[in-house]
């Protein structure tokens, strides 16, 4: 399993303007996605991943969010900035 087999687009520091981005699983074995705000509150959970490409259109206030991407073998952390 290679961590680079997981992509979150756009990849420019995940600074997004309207909450739209894509997670592509290219062999990572993605099983669950969690997104928390900086206060630690869970704002998104998907534990039933059925596709290799997941489109997000988040309607959240501007700010920084922390995304955790889980597989059987690893957890990847990404920071999302909604401007």
C-alpha positions in Angstrom: 0.0 0.0 0.0 1.4 3.4 -1.0 0.1 6.6 0.5 0.7 8.4 -2.8 -2.1 6.3 -4.2 -4.5 8.7 -2.5 -5.2 12.1 -4.0 -7.2 15.1 -2.8 -7.8 17.7 -5.5 -7.3 20.6 -5.8 -3.9 19.9 -4.3 -2.7 23.5 -3.9 -2.6 23.3 -0.1 -6.3 22.4 -0.2 -7.3 26.0 -0.2 -10.7 25.9 -1.7 -13.2 28.8 -2.3 -16.5 27.1 -2.3 -16.0 23.8 -0.5 -15.6 21.8 -3.7 -12.9 19.1 -3.9 -12.4 15.5 -4.9 -10.8 12.5 -3.1 -9.4 9.9 -5.5 -8.5 6.4 -4.2 -6.0 4.8 -6.5 -5.1 1.8 -4.4 -5.1 3.3 -0.9 -8.1 1.1 0.1 -10.1 4.1 1.5 -12.7 2.9 4.1 -13.7 6.0 6.0 -13.5 9.8 5.8 -13.9 12.1 8.8 -13.8 15.9 8.8 -13.6 18.0 12.0 -13.6 21.7 12.5 -10.8 23.3 14.6 -12.9 23.0 17.7 -12.8 19.2 17.3 -16.5 18.9 16.3 -17.2 16.2 13.7 -18.8 17.9 10.7 -18.7 15.1 8.2 -18.5 11.3 8.3 -18.6 8.7 5.6 -17.9 5.2 6.7 -19.3 3.5 3.6 -17.0 4.3 0.8 -18.3 2.6 -2.4 -16.4 4.6 -5.1 -12.8 5.3 -6.0 -13.7 9.0 -6.6 -15.7 11.0 -4.0 -16.9 14.5 -4.9 -17.3 17.0 -2.0 -19.4 20.1 -2.1 -19.3 21.3 1.5 -21.5 24.1 2.7 -19.4 25.0 5.7 -18.4 28.4 7.0 -15.0 29.8 6.0 -12.2 28.3 8.0 -9.8 25.4 8.5 -11.0 21.8 8.7 -9.1 18.7 9.4 -9.8 15.6 7.3 -8.8 12.1 8.2 -8.7 9.4 5.6 -8.7 5.8 6.9 -7.6 2.5 5.3 -6.9 -0.8 6.9 -3.2 0.0 7.0 -2.9 3.8 7.4 -4.5 7.1 8.4 -3.8 10.2 6.3 -4.4 13.7 7.7 -5.2 16.6 5.3 -6.0 20.2 6.1 -8.8 21.9 4.2 -9.0 25.7 4.1 -12.4 27.0 2.9 -12.0 30.7 1.9 
